[in-house]
Amino acid sequence: MEERVRERTDDLMTAYEIVSNERRRLFSVLEQIPGYVCLLTTDYRFAYVNREFLLRFGDPKDSSCHDFFHRRQMPCDDCRVIDVLVERRSQQWEWTGPDGKTYTIFNYPFTDYDGSFRILELGIDITDRKKAEEELSASREKLRLLYSHLQSAVEAEKKNIAREIHDEFGTVLTALNIDLAWLEKKMSEEQDTLKERIRKDIELVNSAIKVIQRISAELRPGVLDYLGFPAAIEWLVKDFGQRTGITVELSFNVRDFDLPMEHSIALFRILQEALNNVARHAGASKINVSLAEVDHVLILTITDDGRGIRDEDLATLTSFGILGMKERVDFLGGNLEIQGAVGVGTRVTVKIPVSHRGVGT
């Protein structure tokens, strides 16, 4: 019996030595980790801290973490250590230490060599990364505001150019047309050759007037300013169909069209670019355009029956038109999706959040 007790004791001592050695190896590794590490007991006291912890915060001795860091008698309200104790699973969170640094905290359930439960905490300093993220976010916001300013300036300039083309060139050509018609009437019947030449000049002037009207409308359709978004969309679709011969079906499912001008312009330009892309690349014979609202989100969908865009085309897409569409959508806090299948067609979906609106029935 004594022999068996000694053998059992030797086995336990050997196992204890193995566990102790493994524990020392673990802690030697923890000493080299580029982050602070500590072991906490179930009453939040420090059972172990590594060298990085000591360098950053000092020696906690036998104090609790809430007392050592915050001079509190009770655990902090936002501490996630209690979740590890209760749920026995790892947790990840962020914490700003007394040194002003921001850390990503990883808490793991840990069983010590004597069987006692511990919380192993690893803290990685992410202050520089957070600062870089904040600077990147600020930079993106500046670019977004710059883009908004540029778009507003471009639209204002387009509006001015369209007005000048229509008012100045249109007026001159109209006056010229009237004068030519007057000259034609004043000529005698014997001047047939000259009258024919004047009639051709009148036709040429009329063609120029139509070109000016088209250019002016494409730069900034007056219907968008004076009759609103629905009329502008209907004009755009009708004009596109007449110019290209592609059938375009339009459907509205929105009751209230009192959109801010920036939304109206953005959606108008997006639809304009999408239709132009279909005409240039899709080889489509039919396009369906729909505008609806679901849960305060305005949804513009353009679907064609063309050759269809491929995934690899989307992956390498560098079209300034598509990029411009995406920038307009991003600025309004929405998202743009382009889906296609070869031989089936392409669908462009634009979703933009709006407020205080109702869904049409």
Buried (B, 14 or more C-beta within 10 A) or exposed (E): EEEEEEEEEEEEEEEEEEBEEEBEEEEEEBEEBEBBBBBBBEEBBBBBBBEBBEEBBEEBEEBBBBBBBBEBEEBBEEBBBBBBBEEEEBBEBEBEBEEEBBBBBBBBBBEBBEEEEBBBBBBBBBBEEBEEEEEEEEEEEEEEEEBBEEBEEEBEEBBEBBBEBBEEBBEBBBEBBEEBBEBBEEEEEEEEEEBEEBEEBBEEBEEBBEEBEEBBBEBBBBBBEEEBBBBBBBBBBEBBBEEBEBEBEBEBEBEEBEBEEBBBBBBBBBBBBBBEBBBEBBEBEBBBBBBBBEEEBBBBBBBBBBBBBEEEBEEEEEEEBBEBBBBBBBBBEBBBEBBBEEEBBBBBBBBBEBEEBEEEE
